Amino acid sequence: MSDDRDAVVTDAGSGDRVLTVPNLLSLLRLAGVPLFLWLVLGPEADFWALVLLMVAGFTDYLDGNLARRLNQTSSLGQVLDPVADRLYILAVVVGLVLRDIIPLWLGVSLPLRDVLLFCVLPFLRSRGFSALPVHYLGKAATAALLYAFPLLLLGDDDGTVAAVARVIGWAFTIWGVGLYWWAGLLYVWQVRTLLVTTPPLRRPEIAT
């Protein structure tokens, strides 16, 4: 991991624009999280829940692409994007657990990884950083899980299509959970390296 502070998101970053097209797309994705939960747990409108997940997946790709093309990268966007991804994963996990589609232990394992990352955040901030760049493993894990969970939802039925969806969905789930934890442990290792190679922030002295 590089010690170059330009490679991370700092608390004093430049170009902190808020009203950008990518940020608006991320906010729309966030607004879809409670709607997804209602669709799955209320009327059990699985078709529309799947449509919502596909739209969320497309906007996830689109906001990153537009941020680069329109030169609208911002610190807020770098926070909103992974937060939206994790909230969608959490919402799907909660919905699938409550629908008895996946076991409780699997539902707990994913947010537990995010709790681990939350616990190392104060150490990261002690070196003046608010976040590390999203690793490609984390993106791959998120993509695998966002493929897996709709397939598991589709597989909650009878028939050949549902049976095939279950098999493929569980394959993506196994890979996704493995990569999700691998990316999390890599993040912890990066924070550990940062603690070793970067001096802590100096607190301003208070005049007496």
C-alpha positions, 0 to 999 in steps of 0.5 A: 500500500502506498504512503502517498496521501493523495491515494486516500480520502482525507478529511481536508480533501479538495474538490468537495462538491455536493450537487453532482450527477453521481452524488444524486444517483447515489442518493437515489440508490439510498432512497431505494433501500427502504422501498426494497425492504417493503417490497420483500417483506410487505406484499412480497412483490419479488418481481419489483424487488428484483427490478429495483435491485437491477436498477440499483446495480446499474446506477452503481456502475453509472455513478462511478463512470459519470464521476470519471467522465464528467470530472465530478469525483468528490469526497462525498461521492467516495463515501456515498457509493460504498455506503449505498452498496453496504446498505443494499447488501444489509437490506437484502440480507435482512429480507432474505433472513426474515423470509427464511431464504438464507440461514441466520448465520449467513445473515450475521456474517456479512454485517459482522465484517462491516462492524470490524471495519467500523472498529478500525476507523478511529485508527485510520482517523488518527492518521488524518484519513477518513477512508481508504480507496475501495479495493477491487476485491471489495467491488468484486465481492459486492458485485457477486453478492448483488448477483447472488441475492436476487437469484436466491430470491428468484429461487424461492419458488417451485419449478426448473427456473427457480431450482437453477436460480438457487444453484447459481445463487448459492454459488455466487453467495459462497464466492461473494461472502469469501471475497467480502471477508477477504476484502475486509481483512485486506482493509484491516491490513492496510490500516495496520500498515498505515499506522506503522508508516504514517505518524499520528496527527499532531494536535494543536497546542492550546494556549494558556 
